[in-house]
Amino acid sequence: MENYQARFSHEVLELLEGLEGTLLQLENNPQDAESIAELFRVVHTIKGTASMFGFANMGKLTHDVEDLFQIVRTGELNVNEHIIKISFSTVDLLRSMLNSRDQLTGDLQKKFDTILHDVKQILAENNNADKTGETPEKGRLSYDQSMFYVRYQPDSDVLERGVDPLGVFEELEEEGQFLAFLDLNLIPSPEDFDAEKTFLAWDIFCSGFDDQEVLEDIFMFFLEHEYTIIPFKGGEIKEIDQFDDILKRLEQYKIDESDLFEQLDGLCNGCLYGLQEESANAQTEEDSDDRAEEPVQETLEMIRVDAGRLDELINLVSDLVTLNSQLELRAGELNDDVLQKQVSGLSKLSKSFRDNALNLRLIPVETLTIKMHRMVRDLAGNLGKKVDFITEGTNTELDKNIIRRLEGPVLHIIRNCLDHAIEMPDERIAQNKPEKGLVRFIAFYSGANVFIQIQDDGRGIDPEKVKKKAVNKGMISADENISDEQAYNLIFEPGFSTAEEVSDLSGRGVGLDSVKKQIADMRGQVDVESEINLGTSFTIKLPLTLSIIDTLMTKVGKHTLLVPMEYVVKTMFVENINKPNIAYEDSIIPLLNMGKLMEEPPSEQKMRAIIIRHYNKRYAIAVDHILRDYQAVVKPLGAYNRHHPFFSGSSIMGDGSLAVILDINRLIKYQKQNKS
Amino acid sequence: MTENSAYKSILHFQLGKETLGVEVSNVLEVLRNSGLTPIPRSADFVRGIVQFRGEIITVIDFSEKLNLHENEPTSGKVIIVFQITTDEHAFKVGILADDVKAVEELHESDIKTVDEITHYYNPEYLEGVVKLKDEFVIVLNVNKIFSDKEIELIKTTAKNDKK
């Protein structure tokens, strides 16, 4: 059951995200028939799966909202702000209900009731306006229609037989429409529960099947006593065999006779109320739409894979690469031509294997944009601001682990843009700016990095104000002369917040310093540029993947130290490593002696320095030797070293020894702390 | 894992002049120590890192960790690798030892609570004490020793280390 619910949650979350995207589109283009059809389809699917998995409240909610979309789809009602608002609330509520496992705890019940009430009201108003007041005849099935009731109760050992009890639902979906209720009464008490057994049963109503044989075929892997099919033929439903028994069984789902008729009516497109003609037309229309879309779906065939399995694959591939370079090293010593050839073939293979495996984990940044659109929409509304939000380059791909960790920082920056940068409409007009503010999200590749820019055309950051504030907060001294660029970077320092009034949405105690930290944790950098009254641009630079990095292999005493290549500017010799600074080009830059930091006895020989660039500042890092460049598979340092002051990982070298990976961000922070 | 069985398998090992015990269910493997890679500026009891099944694991010195200052330093000939699963973390960690001795199957009632020696060991870390032949063996609770609280403490000591 746990598994089923996880699968269900996952599916519904994905559907909800799609739904949100569709709603945003519909809001911009309320007449868009395609979006409306999509909306209806998704709500319908959620409804079906919810009741199938025993989420009765979610089933009820989606059922009612589906009714609403039904009249929108048939054109009886036009999409308006109210409907969009209800739809968004529904999406939010469904998410919360997924978390609460369908329980209407806390204020969920209130939200639930509000939505149902609103929907009912719209439906009632619409009915009054449209209908001539005749009540359709209920519970009568026309003679050319047929429906089926199936009681489906697989044996508890069905999994051992190698049959997936949920498989039938996929087939039912393919062949027709169905409405399923999950019966949880057979689940034993926890002490008798056996995770390898199945204790689920369903009550299913099916429509759109030509005859009983089609249904029998779907259940062909199940034994005769595991399912019972009762056909409903034309006429009074109440008169069919065992109808009372069926109704009784449905009581547990809190469904009474009239509810049942209503739901069944929805299932067979109005055949129970005699309204089928109009709806049947809508149905065929939808059918033909589906057919037109089919070829597109074929070319975009996807396989869903558990992310954990992908991570496992990457780990295995990393080990393979390591082992391969060990083999390469050994083969080089052996002077065997045939072996050398084979090993170099293997090397090529394992490298492309690795690249392929890493590619599997790349996903487009587009997955972030729905959340962003939604936030901009809600926040702008709350703040009374008008904002256009534009995304570019959303097919740029990044490691899914980076995307996941990027969401927080990116949303934070956009929130700041709306909150602080974009002015109120009248203020903008007074400044000869367009009334609507503009926020752009741009993603693009450059080298082994992905850049993400978030730009706005708001009021910009005033470097003088920033300096004043920094002085007030004691972050810099009043006579310190810093450039505008340095001033902008002060906004990323802990304890700095330029917002004069803290809105309840951003600046909840966490500022841009946490953004900077979260991005640094992904080996990324964030920069800001701004011009007063023209706008601000945040640029986030990220590595494509977190698992493999280009490094410079160096020696410090007995240690092998790997320095991430992306920071390296050049290398040079240094004469005196005991000074805190050295001359580089026409300035004096800090010198960090790694030997001393790594508690190695001082060495006599001339040292090498690696010049690195970190946020437009240069530093020299002194090491004993610089060996060569090295592609390192990054491994975590292990327990108790996770918060090491300047290492963030290690790598297994070709000869099986271990090297440590320098974390430039941490090193510079450490150096600053120890200097003061 | 059969937690509720009344029997426990205890691995005995030599650490300096002490014989200590740990529950076998936590032990992944005992390795011969063929060299550690030291990590400068890590916690005092961290002796270095080592590769284990493609992962990097931290190796620590129990004498230092448990404040057994009267104990002889360990030769560190072997590394006992543990799988630790706490509420928030799951990780592998190794400890240095001189040698591993037998694995004994003991009834729970054989593991006595400790009173007299508590001034010597942090009582939180102890599972109990067992008598084995003529020797008293302290049985350690590694899950407690490597608890989340412990890891958090390390975080702060690492941060305070700015001399």
Boltz contact constraints between the chains, C-beta under 6 A:
constraints:
  - contact:
      token1: [A, 319]
      token2: [B, 54]
      max_distance: 6.0
  - contact:
      token1: [A, 598]
      token2: [B, 40]
      max_distance: 6.0
  - contact:
      token1: [A, 599]
      token2: [B, 40]
      max_distance: 6.0
  - contact:
      token1: [A, 635]
      token2: [B, 56]
      max_distance: 6.0
  - contact:
      token1: [A, 638]
      token2: [B, 49]
      max_distance: 6.0
  - contact:
      token1: [A, 638]
      token2: [B, 56]
      max_distance: 6.0
  - contact:
      token1: [A, 638]
      token2: [B, 57]
      max_distance: 6.0
  - contact:
      token1: [A, 638]
      token2: [B, 58]
      max_distance: 6.0
  - contact:
      token1: [A, 639]
      token2: [B, 58]
      max_distance: 6.0
  - contact:
      token1: [A, 639]
      token2: [B, 91]
      max_distance: 6.0
  - contact:
      token1: [A, 639]
      token2: [B, 93]
      max_distance: 6.0
  - contact:
      token1: [A, 640]
      token2: [B, 43]
      max_distance: 6.0
  - contact:
      token1: [A, 640]
      token2: [B, 46]
      max_distance: 6.0
  - contact:
      token1: [A, 640]
      token2: [B, 58]
      max_distance: 6.0
  - contact:
      token1: [A, 640]
      token2: [B, 154]
      max_distance: 6.0
  - contact:
      token1: [A, 641]
      token2: [B, 39]
      max_distance: 6.0
  - contact:
      token1: [A, 641]
      token2: [B, 42]
      max_distance: 6.0
  - contact:
      token1: [A, 641]
      token2: [B, 58]
      max_distance: 6.0
  - contact:
      token1: [A, 643]
      token2: [B, 155]
      max_distance: 6.0
  - contact:
      token1: [A, 643]
      token2: [B, 158]
      max_distance: 6.0
  - contact:
      token1: [A, 645]
      token2: [B, 41]
      max_distance: 6.0
  - contact:
      token1: [A, 650]
      token2: [B, 56]
      max_distance: 6.0
  - contact:
      token1: [A, 652]
      token2: [B, 51]
      max_distance: 6.0
  - contact:
      token1: [A, 658]
      token2: [B, 37]
      max_distance: 6.0
  - contact:
      token1: [A, 658]
      token2: [B, 49]
      max_distance: 6.0
  - contact:
      token1: [A, 673]
      token2: [B, 162]
      max_distance: 6.0
  - contact:
      token1: [A, 674]
      token2: [B, 162]
      max_distance: 6.0
